[in-house]
């Protein structure tokens, strides 16, 4: 076991004290002391006794006056014990020095009684205090303890005073003297052993000091009881000095144990809490709070440009979803450590969000220098991350704002840098510096989102329908429901503008449910009015498709409207089938309702042909991008031909989107494409136009 510094100090002090004690005993037998030495020794004895009393009452004051809000049982009991020991020590000193005090007539036997009582109280008191578990005490306990101590001390002094002439002689025989010399020191050593054993695991430095004090008490008692030598009182004076040293060690030990160490622990906790308040737990980097405070100082004192760059991990959610949160944490810690290495005198790193980090550049001559520094930093980050023995490549996006060019406050700098990085992600570029137009677009986007939340309640959305025409008969065999938004101020807003926003903010789920219900209601209404039943197609968003209870929602709407499931078709995109197991489960549950399922925009995604044969689908819809160039691009023609041929082999229907001219129509007919949809037949029309121009009434 390694000996710590406190233990080494205690051992050294004990060895020095023991050697000095033996030396004093030997010195007391020397017969060449000059005349008058005895008087000097007597005065020294009195002074050391007064010193013992002073230190004892310092221990008392430490428990009664100082840091009363942190009063512990050990400190309280030590204060009570040494207040009594201090009184007994001064009575011993004056009795030994032939001084009358408090009605006690001085003599050697009475002094010995005071000494023995003091040391027995000290030994057993130290055992009771430091071999037990410490705990906080209340002010009421403090008053009770001291009141009890005062009462018992006065009672004891009264009894000793009353019977002082009848007290037995403690040093009458050699046996009693040996017991006095060896018994109490042995008791001190046993107490020291008990204290060490009680704290053998943690071995606090304060307890080592208490152990050292007990050793000096044992040696001091040996000297105090030692028979007089050539100079009477020499060993006693030195012994009293040993006791003063031991009391001082107790004073320091108790202070350290009950005040200094708890305060140090509290300061450590406060430091830890402050660190936690200003640092990120996962990466250890400073957090947004510290970034704001440091930026605030920089903006006050700096006369140069300051750049704030926000770094965002692209597709971080996909990492969490596909590889798990532990993999996401691995990416964050790796990126955090790589950024920390790039810190410099005018370059500081922070983690400011779930998947966002920030960099502050200072002392820049101009904005272009900030852009250069930011691009250099982005290029110097190693994109490879090893996760479960597989290396993954992460891509980063960065947005930059510069003080004072772009913003003049801390919050604006951070806000504009964050705005820039999100515009960079939207545009598919690595780096963008903030521009005022970004704020305008962001504000417009926020306003549009706010208006969208109210639009459903106000009934601003409506449906248009685009007919799906059989290429063989030229008759409408189906229709696709398309949502439109008539904004009260802006008029018709293109779906390309509000659909992605709805996907982003989650409003696509209630909007998609409204579209589904409204399309089913129209179809049911037309059937009740005697029109020939046709299937209505409704697009599903990714968020809708991921709903675990989507099939239950669709079933509830069909039951509510009363529409037969065979007249509803749900369109999903290839990207929704990327997680094949989840997609298969969801599609099978939808298919069990009796509805039709088609894959929209087929050919633009990344469907596996192996899994395509297992999907419970009814139709493939060829994306308009292939149909548009089918007469001019051989590759597009080959793709359309391949898709139709494959669909026929899989016994699936094929619908071509974006049919705009007769040449395209004739090509699609040659490929045996079943249906077409596009401006050649009709643009999306209102329910009334569809009813009057395309729906056919059943024969009466």
N, C-alpha and C positions, 0 to 999 in steps of 0.2 A: 504494500500500500504506500502510495506517495505521501511524503510528509509535507504538509502545506506550510506556508510562511508563518501563520499564527501558531501552529503546533511547534515549529522550530523555535520561535521566540519564547514560548512557554518553557520549553526544555532548557534553553540557554539560561533563562532567568532563574529557573529552579536550581540548575547546577551552580551558577554564580552565588545564589542565595545560600545554598548548602555549604559551599566552600567558605563563604564569609562567616557563616554561623560557627563552623568548626574553628576558624581563625580567631573569632571573638572569644570562644570558650578557652582556647589556648592562651590568648592574650590576657584574659582575666587572671591567670595564675602567675603572670609576670610580676616581679617584686621590685621593679626599679622605677615605678611611676613617681614623679616629683610630688612634693607635699602640696596639698590643696586640690589634688585630682578628684578626691571623693566629693567635694562641694560642687566642682564643675559637672561631674557625672550626675549628681543629684539634680542640678538645674537642668541638665540635658534630659533627664528622665521626665521632669515636670513638663518641659517643652514638647517632648514627643507625645506625652499623654494629652496635652492640650491640642496637639496636631491631630491625634486620633479622634478627639471629640469634634474638632472642626470638620474633619472629613465626614464623620458620621452624620453630622447635622447637614452637611452638603448633600449627602444621599437622601436625608429626610426632606430637604428643600426640593430636591429633584422630583420626589413623589408628591409633595404637597402643593408646590407652586407652579413648576414648569410643565408646559404641554399637558395640561389637565384633560384636554379633549382626547388625548392619546394614551390615557392612563390604563396600564395593564396590571394584571394580578401580580406578576413578578416585580414590577416597579413599585406597586403599592406595598406589598409585603416586605420588600427590601427596605423601603423607607421606614416602615413601622419598626422592623427589626433593628435597624441601625440607630434609630432615635433612642431606643432602650439601651443598646450597647454603648452608645455615646455617653449616656448618663452613668452607666456602670463603670466605664473606663475612666471618667473624670473622678469618680468616687474612689476607684482603685488608686489612681495617681496621687490624689491628695492624702489618702490614708497611708500609702507607702512613704509619702514625703512628710509625714508627721504634721499634716494640716487638718484642722477640724472643719467639717463642712456638714451642714444640715443635721447637726446634733450627733454626728458619728464621731466617736473618739478614735483617733488614728492609732492603729497598731498593725503588726505584720499579719496576724491571723485574719483580721477583718479585711485587709487588702487582698489576701489570698481568696477569701470568700467572694469578694467582688470580681476577682479575676476568673475564678472557676465558673461562676454563674454566667459571666459575660461570654466566656468561650464555649460553654455548653449551649447557651442560647444561640451563639453564632453558628456552631456546627450543625445542630438540629434544624435551626432556621434555614440555613443555606440548603440543607437536604430537602426540606419541605418546599422551598421556593423553586429551586432550579432543577430538581428531578421530576417535577410535575409539569403538566401541560399548561401553557400560558393562555390567557384569554382576557378580553377587555372587561373592565369593571365600571360601575356607575358611580356618580358622585355620592349617592347614598351609602354605597359600600365603603367608600373612602372615609366618610365621617364616622361610620360605625366602627371601622377598624382602628382608627386613631383614638376614638373615645374609649374603646375597650383597652387599647394599649396604655393609655394614660391611667385608667382606673387600676389595671393590674400592676403597673409600675409603682404607683403610689402605695398600693396595698403591700406589695413586696418590700418596698423601702421602709414602710411603717413596721412590718414584722421584723426586718433586720435591725432596725433602730431600737425596737423594743427589747429584742433578745440578743443584742450585740455582745453583751458580756458573757452570755451563756453558750455562744457558738462553739462547737467542737473544734479542736485544733487539727487542721487539715494536714499539716506537715509534722505531726507529732512523731511518727515512726518512719523508718526507711521504706517500709512497704507502701504506706500511703503516699509518701513522696515519689516513689517509683511509679505508682499508679497515676499520680498527677502528671509526672513528667512524660510518661509513655502513653497513657490511656487516651488523653484528649488529643495529642498529635495523631495517634492512630485513628481516632474518630474522624479527624479532619481528612486524613488520607482515604478513609472509607467513603466519606461523603464525596470527595473528588472523583473516586472510582465510580460511584453511583451516577454522578452527573455525566461523566464521560460515557458510561454505558447507555444512559438514557438518550443521549444525542449522538450515538455512534454512527448513525447513517449520514445525517446532514453535516455534522461537525461544524456548527457555526462558529465564527471567530470569537464572538462574545462569550460563548461557553468555554472556549479555551482560556480566555482571560479570567473567568470565574474559577476555573481549575487552578490557574496560576495563583490567584488570590488565596485559595484554600491551602496551597503549599506554603505560602509565606505565613499564613496564620499558624500552621503546624510548627514551622521553624521558630516563629515568634514566641509561641507558647513554651517551647523547649527552653529558649533563652530566659523567659520570664520566671520559669520555675527552677532554673539552674541554681545550684548553691553558690553563694557569693565567693568570689576569689580574693585576691590581694586588694583589689579596689572594689569595695562593696557597691553594688548597684550598676556596675558596668554592663553585665550581660542583660540586666533588666531594662536598662535604658536603650540598649541596642534592640532588645526584643520588642520594646514598645515601638521602636522605629520600624521594625518588621511589620508590626500590626498596622502602623500608619500606611506603609506601602501597600499592604493587602487591602486596606479599606479604599485606598485610591484606585487600585486595580478594579475593585468591585464597582466603585463609582463610574469608572470608564466603561466597564463591561455592561452594567445595567443600562447606561445611557446608549451604548451601541446596540444592545439587544432590543430594547423597548422603544427607542426613539430614532436612533440613526438608521438602523437597518430597515424598520418600517417606512421611514421617510425616503430612504434610498429606493426601497421597493415601490413606494408610491410615485416617486419621480420617474422610475423606470417604466411604470405602467403609464404615466402621463406621456412619457416620451414615445412609448409604443402606440398609444392612442393617437398622439399627434402624427406619428408616422403613418398610421392607418388612415387618418383623416386626409393626408396629403399625398398618399401613394396608392397605386393600384395593387390589390392583393395578389393577382395572378402573375403579372409581369414584373412587379417591383418598381415600375416607372412612376414618376410623379403624375398626379391625376389632374383633372380639369381645374379643380380648386387652386392647386399650387400654380398651374399655368396662368390663371387669371391674375393671381397676386403678383407673380413675377413680371407678367406683361404690364401690369399697372405701374410697377416701379420703372420698367424700361421706358414706358411712354412718358413718364414724368421727367426723367433725367436725360434721355437720349436726344441728340440733335441730328441723328442720321436716320436712314430708312430701317424699318423693322418688318420682316416678313413672317407671316404665319401660314404654314402649310398643313393641311389635313390629309392624311393618308387613309384610304379605305381599301379593305380586302375585297376583291371582286368575288361574287358568288360565295360569300362566307356561309350563308344559310344552307346552301347546297352541301357544303363540307360537313356541317353539323348533321344535316338530315341523312346524308349517304354514309358517312364514316363514323358518326357518333360525336357526342360533345367532348369526349376525351381527345379526339383528333382535332377538334376545333381549338381546345385549350393548348394543344401542342403547337398548332400554327401560331397562336397568339404569343405564346412564350418564346418561340423561336424568332418571330419577327421583332418582339420587344427586345430580346437580347442583341439582335443584329443592329437595331436602331441605337441601342445604348452604346454600342461600340463606336458609333459614328458621332457621338457627342463631342463637342469641342468648346473652346473658350467663348465663341459667339454662336453656339448651336446647341439647343436643348431639346430633349425628347420627352413626350408625354403620351399616356394613353387616355383618351377622352371619351370613348364610347365602346360599345360591345365589339365592333370590328373596326374601330377607328383609332388612329394614332395622330399625334400632331408634332410639328417641329417649329421652333421659334428661331429665326435668324436675326441677329442684331449687327449693328455697326456696318450697315450696307451703304455704299455710296449712292445707289439709285435703285429704281424698281427693276431694271433689267438685270442688275447683279443678283437681286433676290430670285428672279426667275432662273438664272443660271445656276445658282446654288441649289435651288429646289430640284431642278432637273438632274444635276449631278448626284444628289443624294438618292433620288429615286432610281437612277441607273446603277448605283453602287450596292443596292440591296440584293442579296442572293435570293432568287425566287424558289430554289429547291428546298423542299421540306421532307424529311424522312419520317414516315408514319408506318409503324408495323412492318419494317424492313422494305417498304415500298416508297420510292421517291415520287413526290407530287410537286407539280409546278403551280405556284400561286401567282396570280397577277394582281397588281396594285394600281389604284387610281389616285391622283393627287390634285388638290385644288389649292390655290395660293391667293392670299390677299396681302397688300402691302400698305404699311403706314408711312407717311400720311396720304399717299396717293389714292388709295381705295377707301380707307376708313380712318377715323380719328379717335376711336374708343376701343377698349378691350373687347367688349361684347360684339361690336360690329366686325372687328378683325376676324374673330372666331366664326361668327355667323356667315360672313361672306366667303371665308375659306371653305367652310362646310358646303355652302351653296355651290361653290365652284366645283368641288369634287363630285357632287351629285350630278351636275350638268355634264362633267367629263364622263361619268358612267353612262348617262343617257345617250351621249353622242358616241360612245365606244372608243374614246381616246384616253391616253394615260394621264395627260396633264392639261389643266386649264387654269388660267389666271382669272380672277373675278373681273366681271364687267357689269356696269350698271344695268344693262339689258337683262342680266340674269335675275336681278331682283324683281324687275318688272314681270318677267315670265313666271317667276315663283309666286309673286303676289297674285297674278292672274290665275295661276293654277290653284292656289289656296281659295280664291274667291269662287272659282268654278266648282271646286270640291264642296264648298259650303252651300253653293246653290244646288248642287246635285243632291245633297242630303234633304233639301226641302222639296226638290222636284217631284219625288215619288209621292209625297203627301199632297202636293198641289195638283197632281195629275198632269204634269207637263210632258211625260213620256207617252208615246203612241207607237203603234205598230204599222209597218208597211209589209206587203207580201209580194214576193217575186215568184211568178209561176215556174213550175218545172214541167217541161213539155216532152212527151214521148216522141222520139225521133222517127218512129215508124208510122204513127197515126196522126201526129201533129196536135194531139189533144192534151190538155193539161191533166197531169196525173198526180201532181203534188204541188206544194208551195212552201217556200221558206219564209218564216216570220223574222223580220228585221226591226230592231228597236230604233226609234228616232226620238230626238229631244228638241222640243220647241221652247227655247228659252224666252222668258217674257221680255227681255231687253235685247238680247243678241240674236234672236230669231233661231233658225235651224242651226244646230251645232253638229258638225260632222261626227259620225261614230268613231272615226279614227282619232278624234280629240278626246272624247269623254270615256270611251270604252277602256283604253289603257289606264286612265286615271281611276276608273272604278275598280279595275283589277288590282291596282296598287293599294288603294285604301280600303278594300274589302267590301265596298258598296255593290260590287258586281253580284254578290250572293243574293241580297234582297231584290236587286234589279232583275237578275236572271230568273228568280222565282216569279216575279210579276210578269215577265215576258212569257214564261211557260204557262201560267194560269190564264193570261189574257188570250194567248194563241189558242189554247184549248177551248176557251169560252166562245171565241169566234167560230171555231170549227164546229162545235156543238150547235151553236145558233144556226149556222148555215144548213146543217143536216136537218134540224127541226123545221126549217123553212122550206124543205123539199129539194134542196140542191143535192147533186150527186156527191156521195162521200169521197173525200180525198184525204191524203195524209198531209199533216202539217209538220214541217221540220223546224226544230228549235236548237240553236247552238248552246252548248254547255261551256262554261268557262273552266279554267283549271281549278279555281277555288271551289266551284260547285262540285266538280268531279271528285275532289278530294274529301268531300263531306262523307262521313261514315254512314249517315242516315239518308243519303240522297235517294235511294230507292223508296224509302218510306215516304219522303216528301213528294216524289212524283206520283206514287200510288194514291196518296191523300188528295192531291190535286185532281187526278183523274176521277176519283170517287166523288169529290165535291162537285165537279163540273158535270159528271155523268157521261164522259167521253169514253168510247170504247178504245182500249190501248192500241189496237191495230191501226188507229188513225193518228198516231203520234210517232214521230221519228226524232231521236236525239242525235245531234251531230257532235262528235268529239274530234280533236286533232291528234295527229301522230305523237306529238310531244307528251300527251297525256298517258300514252301507253308505254312510256320509257321504263317506269317501274312495272314490269310485266305482271308480277304476282298480284300487286294491288289492283292493277287495271283489270286483270282477268276476274278477280273477285267482284269488283264493282260492276263490270259489264254483265257478268252472269246474273247478278241480282236484279239489274235493270231488265235484262232479257226475259227473266222469269215473269215479269209483269205482263208480257205480251206486246211490248212496244218494239219498234224498229230502231236499229242503230247503224249510223254511217260514220265513216272516217272522212272528215272534211280536209280540204287542201292536201290531198294525198300526193306524195312525191316530193314534198318540200321538207319533210321531217326526217327522222332516222329510224323508221320502223324496221324491225328485223323480219325478213320474209319468213324465217323459221317460225316466229311467234304469230305472224299474221294469220296463218292457217288455223291457229287455235283460238283466235279471238271470235267471240259470238257476235259477228257483225253481219249486216245485210247489204251494205252498199259502200262503194268507194266513190268519192267525189274528186275528180281530177282538178287540180288547181288551175285557176285562170291564167297563171303565168305560162304554163305549157301550151294552153289552147291558143293564146294570143299570137304566138310565133310559129304555130304548127305548119303554116304554109310557106314559111321562109327559112326555118331552121330545121335541118334534118335531125338534129339531136332531139329537139322537142317532139317532132313527129314520131321518132322512134320510142320516146318515153311514153307518149300517149298510146301508141300501138301496143307497147309491152304491158301497160297497166290494164288495158281493155282485155287483152288476151289472157293475162293472169287472172283477172276477175271472172272471166267466163269459165276458166278451169276450176276456180274455187267456188263456182256457182254463186257469184255475187253480182248485184246490179251495178252499173256504172253510170254516173251522172257527170257531164262535163260542164264546168262553170266558165263564165266569161265568153259565151258564144255570141259573136257580134256580126258575122257576115255569112253569106251563103257558101263560100268556099270552105270555111271551117265546118259548117254544117255537113256538107257533102263528104268531107274527109272523115268526120266522126261517124257518119252513117256507114262508110266503107269499113270502119273498124268495129262495126256492130256495137257502138255505144248505145245504151238504152235510152238515156234521157239527156236533155240539155237545159241549160239555164243561162240567160244572159240577155243583153239589150236587143239581140236579133228578135227575140220573142217578146220581151217586155222588160222595162225597167221596174224596180220595186214600186208598187202602187198602193193606194189606200184600200181599206177594206171595201169601201163602196165601189171603187173601180173594179176591183177583183170580182166582186159579186155580179156586177152588171156586164163585164166583158169576158170573163173567163169561166165562171162557174156555170154549170149546166144543170137545169132542173130535171128531175126524174120524170119519166113519162107518167102521166096520170092514168 
